[in-house]
Amino acid sequence: MHAQLTIDPSRQSEEEWLAAMKSYVLRARENGEVVSLRSRPEFLSPQAAGLRLGMSRSTVTRKIEAGEIRAIKVGTHHRIPLREFEAYRDKLVGSMIAATSDDIEADLHGD
């Protein structure tokens, strides 16, 4: 089998992720395999976050230092937890929608 199973319990119902795990373990047992489980937080570097947001690494670093994006330090490097990145991205997109919604509404209705 040697397939990898990645589950994010925050994005699935308990019933869904438990069923996926059970199925995975049963297939492994049928194949005479051993299953190892580990959990890990997911992090992004400022460079990776910048690529996803369409901004430079230095801009992301400034936003971290200004407290706009929460990050941790690993040695001398910032690492942004994926959840923090998603929260910032969603807030950014929301503010962009709010800033342009009047213009879009006017374009749609000819105002």
N, C-alpha and C positions, 0 to 999 in steps of 0.2 A: 504494500500500500504506500508507504512512505510519503503520504500526502500531509500537508500542513493544514491545520485548522486554526483560523484566527477568529475570535469572537470578541465583540465589543458589547458587553451586557447593557451598556447605557443606550444602545441603539436598537436593541431587540427586547421583546418581552421575555420574561423569565422562562415561559413555556418554550419559546423558540430556541433560545440558546441552550437550555437543558436538553431539548430534543436533538439538537445538532451535536452536542457533546456525547450523548448516549449513543447515537448512531455511529459516530467516529470511533468510540471505544469498542463497540460491538464488532465493527469491521476489523479493527486491529486484532481483537481476540480471535476472530475467525481465521486471520492470516498468521496467527502465532506471534504477533508483535507486542511490544511493550509500549505503553503510552506515557510520555512525560508531559507534565503541565508546568507552565511558568507564566507569570504575569509581568507586564512591563508598562511603564508609562510611555507615552509617545511624545517626543519633543521635536521641535524644529529649530534650526539655527536661524539667526537673523537673515542670512543670505537666502535660505529656503523660504522663509516667511515673506521676504521681499519679493521673490519671484512669483509667489502665489498672489500677492497683493498688487503687483505692478509698481513697486517702489524699490529704491536702492537699499542695500544692507545698512548703509549709514543712516538713512532715514528711519529704518526700523530700530536701530540702536538708539537714536535720539528719542524715539517714542517710548522705548523701554526706560531710558534714563529719566524721561519726563513723567513716568508712571502711567502712560496711556496703554501700554501693553505690559502685562505681568510676565516676568521671566525669572529664572533662577540662574545662578552662576555655577558653572562646572569648571573649576580651576579659574582661568581668566576669561572664559567664554560664556556668553549668554546662551541659554536654552529656553525656548518658549514651549510650555506644555500645550499639546494640541488643543485641549479644551479652551485654554486662554486665547490661542490664536483664533479659534472658531468664534469665540465671544467677541473679540475685537473686530473680526471680519464682518460678522453679522451686524454689529453696531455701525460700522463704517458703511455698509451697504444700506442699512436703514436710513442713515443720515443723508446719503446720496439720493435715495428715493424721495425722502421728504423735501430735499432741496429742489428737486426737479419736477415734483408732482404737479405744481401749479402750472408750469410751462407745458407739460404734457397735456394736462386737462384743457388748457387754452388752445393748444394745437388740435386736439380732438374735436372741440366744440366751436372752433373758429372765433374765439374771444380775442 
